[in-house]
Amino acid sequence: ERLVLAFYYAWFDQATWKSGQLSDQPAQPYDSRDRATIQRHVAQAKSAGIDALVQSWYGPSGGANNMTESNFATLLDVAAASDLRAAVDFETQGPFFSSAGDVQSALATLLSGHAQHPAYLKVNGKPVVFFWRQQRFGVDAWAAIRQQVDPEHKSIWVAEGTDLAYLRVFDGIHLYSVAWSADPAPVLVSFGAKVRKAAQDLGGFRYWVATAMPGYDDTRLRGAGGFARPRANGDYFRATFSGAAKSGADWVVITSFNEWLEGSMIEPSTFYGDTYLNLTRELAA
């Protein structure tokens, strides 16, 4: 199935909105721990034609200091009630992973725990796990981790970035951002072709997950080191979806549902209202 996914963040509170680091504000400021907020987000995602929210996750440790764990559990329960799905974007450089052993242990816990939930995203019966910054460890280190936690490849692992060497261990790859390019469609077509070629060389299938983005703006967060890609009245978003389609992508992942600090969100905002939620529905279809 051609899935439309969206990256989702569950670590905001009221202090986020008052930080002065955002280029825009949510239409309804919220605390990510609030179940009603998660219910609203799930309903919005569902209404926009999104099949699953892919939530950044810091692993099972950290207790009260790790709201990504408790909020992901809530997201799964809320998603189940709305027939939406949820998956993890495994934050390899997260604060509770001090070693490859910690990462391995967290993955084992994920696969035996959350991944068994009825709302967890499965494709052909296999739970899907995205990774952020898997570059922290080399390909051989990942091969060793996978041999320990998923030797028979009963889950689908999607790496991030442009280094196709990771496809030796991972089942697919995505580019978190294409905003650096003013003309994203050819970038997606070209990279998609590289993924297909790499898969052929490896003698098997690999998922090519194309990135769709409405724009980007982290100038309030990063100041002089920041960057902005204008939304061009939705044309940038349209161009990324067009490139995804032309590249023959297996799935599309939207960056992002609500990455407010990087200004890539489609969640309703003060400035744009529901424009990007509505445009997502149109483009996802």
N, C-alpha and C positions, 0 to 999 in steps of 0.2 A: 504493500500500500504506500502511496505517496503521502508521507506525513508532513504536516506543518506544525513545528514546535516553536517554543519561545523560551528564551532564558529568563529566569525568574529569581528575584532576590528577596530574602526574608530576614533582613538584619537592620531594618529601619525603625526609628522611634521618633517622637516629636522633636528631639534635638536635631535630627537630620534636616528637617524642614527649616529650622532656624539658623542653620550653620552658615548661611551666606555662600555656600559652595555649589548651589544649583542654578542652572540657567533657566529653569522653569519650576513650577510647583504643582504637586498633585491637586486635582480638583477637590479631593477630600484628603487632607493630611491624615496620616494613620500611624499606628504602631503595628509592626509586622507580627507581633504575638497575638493580636486580636483576632479571634476566630471569625467574627463578622467581616473583618477586612479580607481574610483569606476566602471566605464565601463570596464576597463581592468580586475579588480577582478571578476566581474560578468561573463565576457566571459571565464576567466580561470576556475572558479568554474563550469560553465555549461559544459565546455569541459572535465572536470574531472569526470563528472557523479554525481555531487552534486546537490541535488534537491532544497536546500534552505540554505542561509547563516543566521546564528543566531547571531545577533549583540548585543553586550553589550550596554545597554541603561540606562542612568542616569535620566530618566523621562523627562517631558516636560519643566521643569523650568531651570533657570540658564543662559538663553540668550546666549551671545557670549562665556561665560565660559563653555558652555555645547555643544561641537560639536557633541556629540552622537545623539542629537535630530535632528539637521539640516541634519547631514550626513545620518541618518536613513531615513528621508524623501526623500533624493536624491537616496539612495539605492533602495527604493521601486519603484520610478519612472524608474530608470535604469533597475531594475530587470523585471519590467512589459514589457519593450521593448524587453527583451531577453527570456521571458517565464521562468525565474527563480523565485523562491519565497524567501521571507525574513521574519524573525521573530525576536522577541526581547528576549534577555537574560536580565531579569530584575535584575539590580544590587542593591539588597536590602540594601546594606551598602553604596550606592552612596552618594556623597557629598551634594546632594540637598534633601535628605530624613532625616529630623531630628526626625521624629516620625512615628508611625504606621499610623497616619492620613495622613501624606504626601505620604506614600506608597499607601494607599487606594485611595487617590485622583489621583495619577499618574496612577494607574491601571484603574480607571474609565475613565480617559482621553485616555489611550491607547486603551481600548476596544471600545470606541465610535469614536475614531479617526483613527490612523494608522491601527488598526486591520480591518477596513472596506475597506482598499485599495485593489484593485484587485490582487496585487502581494503579499499581506500578506499571509503567510502560513496558510492554513486551511486544516483540516482533517475531513472528513465527515461534511463539512460545518462549522466547529468550528475553530476559530483562536487559534493557539498554542503559549503559552507563557512559556519560560524557566525561571527559577529563579536561581540566584547565591546568596548563603549565606542567604537563607530564615531562617536559624537557628537564625538569629537576633531576631526573635519572635517565641514564642511557638505555638504549634498546635492550642490551643484554640484562641489565638490572630488571627491566620490565618483564623480560622473558622468564626470569627466575621467579618473580612475583606471580605471574600468571600460572606458571607451572604448579605453584603452591595452592592458589585459590580457585583457579578455573582451568584445570589442565585440558578438559574436553571442550572448551569454548562453548559452554552452555549459556553464556551471556554475550552481549554485543558491546564491545568497547570502542568508543569513538574518541580518537586523539584530536589534538588542537594544533594548528600552526601549519607551516609549509614544509616541514622536514618529513618527506615520505618514507624515510628509513623506519619510522615507527610502525608502518603498515606491516612490517614483519611480525609484530606481536599484536597490534590492534586491528580491529575489524572494519574500521572506517576512519575518516578524518574530516574535520571542518576548520574553517578559518573563522575565528571569533569575530574579527572585524575586517571589513573591506573599505572602511570609511577613508582610508588614506588615498584611495583612488577616486578621482572626480568622475570616472567612467567605469563603474563597477561591473557592468555586464560582461565585457570581454575578459576581465580578470577571472570571473567565475567560470566562463566557458573554457578558458585556457587551463585553469587549475583543475577543473573537472576532467579534462582530457589527460592531464598528468596523472591523476589518481587512477583512471582506467588503465593507463599504460603500466603504472606500477603494479596494479592488481594482476594484469596479464603476466608481467615478469615474475610475479610471485606464484603464479599458477593457480589463482583462485579469485573469488569475488571479494570486493571491498566496497563498503558504503561511501558514497560521495555525498556529503551533507552540505548543501550550499547555504550561504549566509544572506539573509535579507535584513536591511537596516533602513530606518527612516531618515537617519542623519546622525550627527554626533556633535557633542559640545562639552568639553571638560575644562573650558577656559576659566570658569569660576573656581574650579577645584585646583587646577595646576598653574594658574597665573600665566606668566610669560612662557612657561613650558607647555602650555595647553594647546589644544587643537580644536577646530570646529569644521564640520562638514555641513553646509547649509541644506535644509530639507527641500528647498525649491518647490514649495507647494505640493509636496508628495511625489514629485518626479524622481527624486533620488530613490525612494522606496520602490517605486514602479520599476526603475531600472534594475534594481537588485533582483526583484522577482522575475523580471524578464530574463536576466542572465541565468538565474537558477533554472528556469524552464528550458532555455536554449542549451544549457550544459547537461541536460538529461539527469539532473540531480535525483537521487533516490528519495531524499527528504530535504525540506527547507527548515532552517532554524532562524528565528527572528532574534536579532540582537537589538532591542531586548523588550521584554514586557515592561520592566520597571527599573532599569539601571539609571536612576535619576542623576547620579553624580557625573555620569558620562554623557548625559543628554541624549540617550539613544532610545528612550522609552516610547511605547505606543499607548501606555496607560493614560486615561483622560487627565488633561492638565489644565491649568489656569489659562495658558496662552492658546493651546490648540483645541481645547474641549475634547469631543469624541472623534475628531477628524481622523486620527490614525487608527483608532479601533475600527471605525467604519471602513477605512481604506484597507485594513488587514482583511476584513471579511470579503471585500471585493477581490483582492489579489489572491487570497487563499483559495477561493472558488476557482 
